[in-house]
Amino acid sequence: GDHMSLVGRERFERETGLDYDAIEPEDDRLVQWKRQQTLAAVRTIDAALEKAKPEMVLTSYVVPPDEKDEKGQSWDLWMKEDLLDALAVSMYGADIEADANKAIKLLGGRTDKLIAAISSERTTSELLT
């Protein structure tokens, strides 16, 4: 379920005129409102960084495509507005092709905006040679 704070609930109700407790799970107005909130936050961060240090690169490590709305990370919107220079999309599992393809589609085919973040469970010398 949703775990929005009381302040967040009150703000949602004030800004939308909707009753938070009456929102049905299939009603996506709450999700869309949250997406707009994170978009506004990233806009603010981007503008502040551009003003303070315009040469800096702004990136983010984000959840996989299928989790972005549930986790409140509207990174597809951030990238449509070119607010970030690139994204490292979390992709775990034996086959990441499906998530990678979804991410690339959400990035409008802009593969240069996708960062590959790779890690190893063990760092023994036999794995590194």
MARKE-75625 format. One record per residue: residue number from 1; x, y, z of N, C-alpha, C, O in turn; chain. Coordinates in steps of 0.05 Angstrom, whole numbers, plus 32768, in hexadecimal, padded with zeros to 4 digits. Atoms other than C-alpha are relative to their C-alpha. Example, Ala and Ser with C-alpha at 12.3 -4.5 7.8 and 13.67 -1.06 7.14 Angstrom:
+------+------+------+------+-------+-------+-------+------+------+------+------+------+------+-------+
| resi | n.c1 | n.c2 | n.c3 | ca.c1 | ca.c2 | ca.c3 | c.c1 | c.c2 | c.c3 | o.c1 | o.c2 | o.c3 | chain |
+------+------+------+------+-------+-------+-------+------+------+------+------+------+------+-------+
|    1 | 8012 | 7FE8 | 8000 |  80F6 |  7FA6 |  809C | 8012 | 8018 | 8000 | 8027 | 8018 | 800D |     A |
|    2 | 7FF0 | 7FE8 | 7FFF |  8111 |  7FEB |  808F | 7FF1 | 8016 | 800E | 7FFB | 802C | 8012 |     A |
+------+------+------+------+-------+-------+-------+------+------+------+------+------+------+-------+
//
This chain:
+------+------+------+------+-------+-------+-------+------+------+------+------+------+------+-------+
| resi | n.c1 | n.c2 | n.c3 | ca.c1 | ca.c2 | ca.c3 | c.c1 | c.c2 | c.c3 | o.c1 | o.c2 | o.c3 | chain |
+------+------+------+------+-------+-------+-------+------+------+------+------+------+------+-------+
|    1 | 8010 | 7FE8 | 8000 |  8000 |  8000 |  8000 | 8011 | 8019 | 8000 | 8029 | 8018 | 8000 |     A |
|    2 | 7FF2 | 7FE6 | 8001 |  8011 |  8049 |  7FFF | 8006 | 8009 | 801C | 7FF7 | 8005 | 802F |     A |
|    3 | 7FF7 | 7FF7 | 7FE5 |  8037 |  8067 |  8039 | 8006 | 801E | 8000 | 801B | 8027 | 800A |     A |
|    4 | 7FFC | 7FE3 | 8001 |  8030 |  80B2 |  802C | 7FFC | 800C | 801C | 7FEB | 8004 | 802B |     A |
|    5 | 8002 | 7FF2 | 7FE6 |  803C |  80DF |  8068 | 7FE6 | 8010 | 8002 | 7FD9 | 8015 | 7FED |     A |
|    6 | 8018 | 7FF0 | 7FFC |  8003 |  8107 |  8086 | 8002 | 801B | 7FF1 | 7FEF | 8024 | 7FE6 |     A |
|    7 | 7FFC | 7FE6 | 800E |  8021 |  8147 |  8069 | 7FFC | 7FFB | 7FE2 | 7FF0 | 800C | 7FD5 |     A |
|    8 | 8004 | 8006 | 801C |  8024 |  8126 |  8024 | 7FE3 | 7FFB | 7FF9 | 7FDA | 8005 | 7FE4 |     A |
|    9 | 801D | 8005 | 8004 |  7FDC |  810E |  802A | 7FF1 | 801B | 7FFF | 7FE0 | 801F | 7FED |     A |
|   10 | 800E | 7FE6 | 7FFF |  7FC5 |  8154 |  803D | 8006 | 8011 | 7FE8 | 7FF4 | 801E | 7FDC |     A |
|   11 | 7FF8 | 7FF1 | 8018 |  7FEC |  8173 |  8004 | 7FF2 | 7FF5 | 7FE7 | 7FE8 | 8004 | 7FD7 |     A |
|   12 | 800E | 800D | 8017 |  7FCF |  8141 |  7FD2 | 7FE3 | 8009 | 8000 | 7FD9 | 8010 | 7FEA |     A |
|   13 | 801C | 7FF9 | 7FFE |  7F88 |  8150 |  7FEA | 7FFC | 801E | 7FF9 | 7FE9 | 8025 | 7FEB |     A |
|   14 | 8002 | 7FE3 | 8004 |  7F94 |  819C |  7FE9 | 8004 | 8006 | 7FE2 | 7FF6 | 8016 | 7FD6 |     A |
|   15 | 7FF9 | 7FF9 | 801C |  7FB3 |  819C |  7FA3 | 7FED | 7FF3 | 7FEC | 7FEA | 7FFD | 7FD6 |     A |
|   16 | 8011 | 800E | 8013 |  7F83 |  816A |  7F82 | 7FE3 | 8002 | 8005 | 7FD2 | 7FFE | 7FF4 |     A |
|   17 | 801C | 8000 | 7FF9 |  7F43 |  8173 |  7FA8 | 7FF4 | 7FE4 | 8004 | 7FDC | 7FE1 | 8007 |     A |
|   18 | 8008 | 801C | 7FFC |  7F40 |  8127 |  7FB0 | 8004 | 7FF7 | 801C | 8016 | 8001 | 802A |     A |
|   19 | 7FFD | 800C | 7FE6 |  7F37 |  80FE |  7FEF | 8014 | 7FE9 | 7FFE | 800F | 7FD6 | 7FF0 |     A |
|   20 | 7FEB | 8014 | 8002 |  7F77 |  80D6 |  7FF8 | 7FF6 | 7FE4 | 8007 | 7FFC | 7FD1 | 7FF9 |     A |
|   21 | 800A | 801B | 7FF7 |  7F53 |  809D |  801D | 7FEC | 7FF4 | 7FED | 7FE6 | 7FDC | 7FEF |     A |
|   22 | 8014 | 800A | 8013 |  7F1F |  8097 |  7FE6 | 800B | 7FF8 | 7FE5 | 7FFD | 7FEE | 7FD4 |     A |
|   23 | 7FF3 | 8007 | 801A |  7F51 |  808C |  7FAD | 8001 | 7FE2 | 7FFE | 800B | 7FD4 | 800F |     A |
|   24 | 8000 | 801D | 8006 |  7F47 |  8047 |  7F8F | 801B | 7FF8 | 7FF4 | 8028 | 8009 | 7FE7 |     A |
|   25 | 7FE6 | 8009 | 800A |  7F85 |  801E |  7F7E | 8003 | 8003 | 7FE2 | 8019 | 8008 | 7FD8 |     A |
|   26 | 7FFE | 7FFE | 801E |  7F75 |  8020 |  7F33 | 8000 | 801D | 7FF7 | 8005 | 8022 | 7FDF |     A |
|   27 | 8000 | 7FE4 | 8006 |  7F6F |  806C |  7F35 | 801D | 800A | 8001 | 8029 | 800A | 8016 |     A |
|   28 | 7FE4 | 7FF8 | 8001 |  7FB2 |  8087 |  7F1E | 8006 | 801D | 8006 | 801C | 8027 | 8002 |     A |
|   29 | 7FFC | 7FE4 | 7FFA |  7FA8 |  80CF |  7F34 | 8014 | 8005 | 8016 | 8023 | 8018 | 8015 |     A |
|   30 | 7FEC | 7FFD | 7FEB |  7FD1 |  80C5 |  7F73 | 801C | 7FFB | 7FF5 | 802F | 800A | 7FFB |     A |
|   31 | 7FE6 | 8006 | 800C |  800A |  80A5 |  7F4C | 8009 | 8017 | 7FEE | 8020 | 8020 | 7FEF |     A |
|   32 | 7FF9 | 7FEA | 8012 |  8008 |  80DD |  7F18 | 8008 | 8019 | 8011 | 801A | 8028 | 8009 |     A |
|   33 | 7FF9 | 7FE9 | 7FEF |  8009 |  8112 |  7F50 | 801C | 7FFC | 800C | 802C | 800F | 800C |     A |
|   34 | 7FE6 | 8006 | 7FF5 |  8045 |  80F0 |  7F70 | 8016 | 8004 | 7FEA | 802B | 800F | 7FF0 |     A |
|   35 | 7FED | 7FFD | 8016 |  8068 |  80EE |  7F2C | 8007 | 801D | 7FFB | 801E | 8025 | 7FF6 |     A |
|   36 | 7FFC | 7FE3 | 8004 |  805E |  8139 |  7F25 | 8010 | 800C | 8017 | 801F | 801F | 8013 |     A |
|   37 | 7FF1 | 7FF6 | 7FE9 |  8079 |  8144 |  7F6C | 801E | 7FFB | 7FFD | 802F | 800C | 8002 |     A |
|   38 | 7FE3 | 8006 | 8004 |  80BB |  8120 |  7F5D | 800B | 800F | 7FE8 | 8023 | 8017 | 7FE9 |     A |
|   39 | 7FF6 | 7FF0 | 8017 |  80C0 |  8143 |  7F1A | 8006 | 801D | 8009 | 801B | 8028 | 8001 |     A |
|   40 | 7FFB | 7FE5 | 7FF5 |  80BA |  8186 |  7F3E | 8019 | 8001 | 8011 | 8029 | 8014 | 800F |     A |
|   41 | 7FE8 | 8001 | 7FF0 |  80F0 |  8172 |  7F6F | 8019 | 7FFE | 7FEF | 802C | 800C | 7FF5 |     A |
|   42 | 7FE9 | 8003 | 8012 |  8120 |  815D |  7F38 | 8004 | 801A | 7FF0 | 801B | 8021 | 7FEB |     A |
|   43 | 7FFD | 7FE6 | 800D |  8112 |  819E |  7F13 | 800F | 8014 | 8012 | 8020 | 8022 | 8009 |     A |
|   44 | 7FF3 | 7FEE | 7FED |  8126 |  81C4 |  7F52 | 801D | 7FF9 | 8004 | 802E | 800B | 8004 |     A |
|   45 | 7FE4 | 8008 | 7FFD |  8166 |  819B |  7F5B | 8010 | 8008 | 7FE7 | 8026 | 8012 | 7FE9 |     A |
|   46 | 7FF3 | 7FF9 | 8019 |  8178 |  81A4 |  7F12 | 8006 | 801E | 7FFD | 801C | 8026 | 7FF6 |     A |
|   47 | 7FFD | 7FE3 | 8002 |  816D |  81EF |  7F14 | 8015 | 800A | 8014 | 8025 | 801B | 800D |     A |
|   48 | 7FED | 7FF7 | 7FEC |  8195 |  81F7 |  7F54 | 801D | 7FF8 | 7FF8 | 802F | 8008 | 7FFB |     A |
|   49 | 7FE6 | 8009 | 8008 |  81CF |  81CE |  7F39 | 800A | 8010 | 7FE8 | 8021 | 8017 | 7FE6 |     A |
|   50 | 7FF9 | 7FF0 | 8018 |  81CE |  81F3 |  7EF6 | 800A | 801C | 8008 | 801C | 8027 | 7FFC |     A |
|   51 | 7FF8 | 7FE5 | 7FF7 |  81D3 |  8235 |  7F1C | 801A | 7FFF | 800F | 802B | 8011 | 800B |     A |
|   52 | 7FE8 | 8002 | 7FEF |  8209 |  821F |  7F4D | 8018 | 7FF5 | 7FF2 | 802E | 8000 | 7FF4 |     A |
|   53 | 7FE9 | 800D | 800D |  8234 |  81F2 |  7F22 | 7FF6 | 7FF5 | 7FE5 | 7FF2 | 7FDD | 7FE3 |     A |
|   54 | 800C | 8009 | 8019 |  821C |  81EF |  7EDA | 8011 | 7FEA | 7FF2 | 8006 | 7FDC | 7FE0 |     A |
|   55 | 7FEF | 8014 | 800D |  8257 |  81C2 |  7EC6 | 7FFB | 7FE4 | 800C | 8005 | 7FD0 | 8001 |     A |
|   56 | 8005 | 801A | 7FF2 |  8240 |  818A |  7EF6 | 7FED | 7FEF | 7FF0 | 7FDA | 7FF8 | 7FE3 |     A |
|   57 | 8011 | 8014 | 800C |  8221 |  814B |  7EDB | 7FEC | 7FF7 | 8015 | 7FF4 | 7FF1 | 802C |     A |
|   58 | 8015 | 8009 | 7FEE |  81DF |  8137 |  7EFB | 7FF5 | 7FE5 | 7FF7 | 7FEA | 7FE3 | 7FE1 |     A |
|   59 | 800A | 801B | 8006 |  81CD |  80ED |  7EFD | 7FF1 | 7FF6 | 8018 | 7FF1 | 8002 | 802D |     A |
|   60 | 800E | 800C | 7FEA |  81A2 |  80C0 |  7F27 | 7FFF | 7FE2 | 7FFC | 7FFD | 7FD8 | 7FE6 |     A |
|   61 | 8004 | 801D | 8000 |  819F |  8076 |  7F3A | 7FE2 | 7FFC | 8006 | 7FD9 | 8005 | 801B |     A |
|   62 | 801D | 8002 | 7FFD |  8156 |  8063 |  7F31 | 7FF6 | 7FE3 | 7FFF | 8005 | 7FD1 | 7FF7 |     A |
|   63 | 800C | 801B | 8000 |  8128 |  8027 |  7F39 | 7FF9 | 7FF7 | 7FE3 | 7FF8 | 8008 | 7FD1 |     A |
|   64 | 8007 | 800A | 801B |  8116 |  7FFA |  7EFD | 7FE6 | 800C | 7FF6 | 7FD6 | 8017 | 8005 |     A |
|   65 | 8017 | 7FF4 | 800C |  80E1 |  8011 |  7ECC | 7FE5 | 7FF8 | 800C | 7FD4 | 8008 | 8010 |     A |
|   66 | 801A | 8009 | 7FF5 |  80A9 |  7FE6 |  7EEA | 7FFB | 8009 | 801C | 7FE5 | 8006 | 8026 |     A |
|   67 | 8003 | 7FF7 | 7FE4 |  80B5 |  8003 |  7F30 | 7FFF | 801F | 8002 | 7FFA | 8029 | 8018 |     A |
|   68 | 7FFD | 7FE3 | 7FFE |  80BC |  804D |  7F1F | 7FE7 | 800E | 800B | 7FEA | 8021 | 801B |     A |
|   69 | 8018 | 7FF2 | 7FF6 |  8074 |  8061 |  7F2C | 7FFA | 7FF8 | 801D | 7FF4 | 8009 | 802E |     A |
|   70 | 8005 | 8009 | 7FE5 |  806C |  8036 |  7F6A | 8013 | 800D | 8014 | 800B | 8012 | 802B |     A |
|   71 | 7FEC | 7FF4 | 7FEE |  80AC |  8053 |  7F88 | 8001 | 801E | 7FFE | 8012 | 802B | 800C |     A |
|   72 | 8001 | 7FE3 | 8002 |  809C |  809A |  7F73 | 8018 | 800C | 7FF2 | 8020 | 8023 | 7FF7 |     A |
|   73 | 7FE9 | 7FF6 | 800F |  80D6 |  80A1 |  7F43 | 7FF8 | 8004 | 7FE2 | 7FF9 | 7FF2 | 7FD2 |     A |
|   74 | 800A | 7FFB | 801B |  80BB |  80C2 |  7F04 | 8017 | 8007 | 7FED | 8017 | 801C | 7FE0 |     A |
|   75 | 7FE7 | 7FF9 | 800F |  80FF |  80BE |  7EE2 | 7FFB | 8002 | 7FE2 | 800B | 800F | 7FD4 |     A |
|   76 | 8006 | 7FFC | 801D |  80DF |  80B8 |  7E9D | 7FF9 | 801D | 7FFB | 8001 | 8028 | 7FE6 |     A |
|   77 | 8007 | 7FE4 | 8003 |  80C3 |  80FE |  7EA7 | 8019 | 8012 | 8003 | 801C | 8026 | 7FF5 |     A |
|   78 | 7FE8 | 7FF1 | 7FFC |  8106 |  8118 |  7EC1 | 8011 | 8001 | 7FE7 | 801C | 8016 | 7FDF |     A |
|   79 | 7FEF | 8002 | 8018 |  8129 |  8100 |  7E83 | 7FF3 | 800D | 7FE7 | 8000 | 8017 | 7FD6 |     A |
|   80 | 800E | 7FF2 | 8016 |  80F3 |  811A |  7E53 | 8006 | 801E | 8001 | 8006 | 802B | 7FEC |     A |
|   81 | 7FF9 | 7FE4 | 7FFD |  8104 |  815F |  7E6E | 801E | 8005 | 8001 | 8026 | 801C | 8006 |     A |
|   82 | 7FE3 | 7FFE | 8000 |  814F |  8152 |  7E6B | 800A | 800C | 801B | 801D | 801C | 801B |     A |
|   83 | 7FF7 | 7FF6 | 7FE6 |  8156 |  8160 |  7EB5 | 8019 | 7FF2 | 800B | 8028 | 7FFE | 801A |     A |
|   84 | 7FE8 | 800F | 7FF8 |  818B |  812B |  7EBF | 8011 | 7FFA | 7FE7 | 8006 | 7FF8 | 7FD1 |     A |
|   85 | 7FEF | 8007 | 8016 |  81C7 |  811B |  7E95 | 7FFF | 7FE3 | 7FF9 | 8003 | 7FDB | 7FE2 |     A |
|   86 | 8003 | 801D | 8005 |  81BE |  80D0 |  7E9D | 7FF4 | 7FF3 | 8018 | 7FF2 | 7FFF | 802E |     A |
|   87 | 800C | 8011 | 7FEB |  819E |  8099 |  7EC7 | 800E | 7FE6 | 8002 | 8016 | 7FDA | 7FEE |     A |
|   88 | 7FF8 | 801B | 7FFB |  81B8 |  805A |  7EE6 | 7FE7 | 7FF1 | 800A | 7FDE | 7FF5 | 8020 |     A |
|   89 | 8019 | 800E | 7FF9 |  817B |  802D |  7EE5 | 8007 | 7FE5 | 800D | 8016 | 7FD5 | 8003 |     A |
|   90 | 7FFB | 8019 | 7FF2 |  817B |  7FF5 |  7F18 | 7FF4 | 7FE9 | 7FF0 | 7FDD | 7FE8 | 7FEA |     A |
|   91 | 8009 | 8018 | 800E |  8178 |  7FB3 |  7EF4 | 8010 | 7FE8 | 800B | 8028 | 7FE7 | 8008 |     A |
|   92 | 7FF3 | 8017 | 7FF4 |  8186 |  7F72 |  7F18 | 7FF4 | 7FE7 | 7FF4 | 7FDD | 7FE7 | 7FEB |     A |
|   93 | 800A | 801A | 800A |  817F |  7F2A |  7F02 | 8012 | 7FF5 | 7FEB | 8024 | 8002 | 7FE1 |     A |
|   94 | 7FF0 | 800E | 8013 |  819B |  7EF8 |  7ED3 | 7FFD | 800C | 7FE4 | 800F | 800A | 7FD3 |     A |
|   95 | 8005 | 7FF5 | 801A |  817B |  7F1A |  7E97 | 7FF4 | 801C | 8004 | 7FDC | 801E | 800C |     A |
|   96 | 800A | 7FE4 | 7FFD |  8174 |  7F66 |  7E98 | 7FF6 | 800C | 7FE6 | 7FEF | 8024 | 7FE6 |     A |
|   97 | 8007 | 7FF5 | 801A |  8162 |  7F6D |  7E4F | 7FE4 | 800D | 8000 | 7FE1 | 8023 | 7FF5 |     A |
|   98 | 801B | 7FF5 | 8000 |  8117 |  7F79 |  7E5B | 8000 | 801C | 800E | 7FF5 | 802F | 8003 |     A |
|   99 | 7FFF | 7FE6 | 7FF2 |  8124 |  7FB0 |  7E8F | 8010 | 8015 | 7FF1 | 8009 | 802C | 7FEF |     A |
|  100 | 7FEF | 7FED | 8010 |  815B |  7FCF |  7E64 | 7FF0 | 800B | 7FE8 | 7FF1 | 8023 | 7FE3 |     A |
|  101 | 8010 | 7FF8 | 8017 |  812C |  7FD1 |  7E28 | 7FEA | 8013 | 8008 | 7FE4 | 8027 | 7FFB |     A |
|  102 | 8015 | 7FEE | 7FF6 |  80F4 |  7FF1 |  7E51 | 800C | 801B | 8007 | 8001 | 8030 | 8001 |     A |
|  103 | 7FF3 | 7FE7 | 7FF8 |  8125 |  8024 |  7E6D | 8007 | 8011 | 7FE7 | 8002 | 8029 | 7FE6 |     A |
|  104 | 7FF8 | 7FF3 | 8019 |  813F |  8035 |  7E27 | 7FE7 | 800C | 7FF2 | 7FE8 | 8022 | 7FE8 |     A |
|  105 | 8019 | 7FF5 | 800C |  80F7 |  803D |  7E0E | 7FF7 | 8019 | 800F | 7FEF | 802D | 8003 |     A |
|  106 | 8008 | 7FE9 | 7FF0 |  80E7 |  806C |  7E48 | 8012 | 8017 | 7FFD | 800A | 802E | 8001 |     A |
|  107 | 7FED | 7FEB | 8005 |  8125 |  8093 |  7E37 | 7FFE | 800A | 7FE3 | 800F | 8019 | 7FDA |     A |
|  108 | 8004 | 7FF7 | 801B |  810B |  809D |  7DF1 | 8015 | 7FF5 | 7FED | 801C | 8002 | 7FD8 |     A |
|  109 | 7FEC | 800C | 8011 |  8140 |  806F |  7DD4 | 801C | 800C | 8004 | 802F | 8004 | 7FF6 |     A |
|  110 | 7FE6 | 7FF2 | 7FFB |  8178 |  809B |  7DF0 | 8012 | 7FEF | 8011 | 8014 | 7FF3 | 802A |     A |
|  111 | 7FEE | 8012 | 7FF1 |  81A9 |  8064 |  7E04 | 8017 | 800E | 800D | 8022 | 8004 | 8021 |     A |
|  112 | 7FEA | 7FF1 | 7FF4 |  81DE |  8098 |  7E13 | 7FF9 | 800C | 801B | 800A | 8016 | 802A |     A |
|  113 | 8009 | 7FF6 | 7FE6 |  81B4 |  80AD |  7E4F | 7FFE | 7FEA | 8016 | 7FF7 | 7FEF | 802C |     A |
|  114 | 8002 | 8017 | 7FEE |  81B7 |  8067 |  7E6F | 801B | 7FF8 | 8009 | 802D | 7FF1 | 7FF9 |     A |
|  115 | 7FE6 | 8008 | 7FF4 |  81F0 |  8058 |  7E9F | 7FFE | 7FE3 | 8009 | 7FEA | 7FDB | 8015 |     A |
|  116 | 7FFF | 801B | 7FF7 |  8203 |  8010 |  7EAB | 800F | 7FFF | 801B | 8026 | 8006 | 801C |     A |
|  117 | 7FF4 | 8003 | 7FE5 |  8210 |  8004 |  7EF5 | 8004 | 7FE3 | 8005 | 7FF0 | 7FD3 | 8007 |     A |
|  118 | 7FF9 | 801D | 7FFD |  8233 |  7FC2 |  7F00 | 800D | 7FFC | 801A | 801E | 800C | 8023 |     A |
|  119 | 7FF3 | 8007 | 7FE7 |  8246 |  7FA2 |  7F41 | 8005 | 7FE2 | 8001 | 7FF9 | 7FD3 | 7FF1 |     A |
|  120 | 7FFA | 801D | 7FFC |  8261 |  7F5F |  7F59 | 7FFA | 7FF9 | 801C | 8000 | 8008 | 802F |     A |
|  121 | 8006 | 8009 | 7FE5 |  824A |  7F37 |  7F94 | 801A | 7FF9 | 800F | 801C | 7FFD | 8027 |     A |
|  122 | 7FE6 | 8007 | 7FF3 |  8291 |  7F1E |  7FA1 | 8016 | 800D | 7FF0 | 8014 | 800F | 7FD7 |     A |
|  123 | 7FE9 | 7FF4 | 800D |  82D2 |  7F40 |  7F91 | 8019 | 7FF1 | 8005 | 802E | 7FFC | 800C |     A |
|  124 | 7FE8 | 8010 | 7FFD |  8302 |  7F07 |  7F95 | 8011 | 8002 | 7FE7 | 8007 | 8008 | 7FD1 |     A |
|  125 | 7FEE | 7FFE | 8017 |  833F |  7F05 |  7F68 | 7FF8 | 7FEE | 7FE9 | 7FFD | 7FF5 | 7FD2 |     A |
|  126 | 8007 | 8012 | 8016 |  8325 |  7ECA |  7F41 | 7FE9 | 800B | 7FEF | 7FE8 | 8004 | 7FD7 |     A |
|  127 | 8015 | 7FF4 | 800F |  82E7 |  7EF1 |  7F2C | 800A | 8018 | 7FF0 | 7FFE | 8020 | 7FDC |     A |
|  128 | 7FF6 | 7FE8 | 800C |  8310 |  7F2D |  7F18 | 8015 | 7FFB | 7FEA | 801E | 800D | 7FDC |     A |
|  129 | 7FEB | 8007 | 8014 |  8342 |  7F08 |  7EEB | 7FF4 | 7FF2 | 7FE9 | 8002 | 7FEB | 7FD6 |     A |
+------+------+------+------+-------+-------+-------+------+------+------+------+------+------+-------+
//
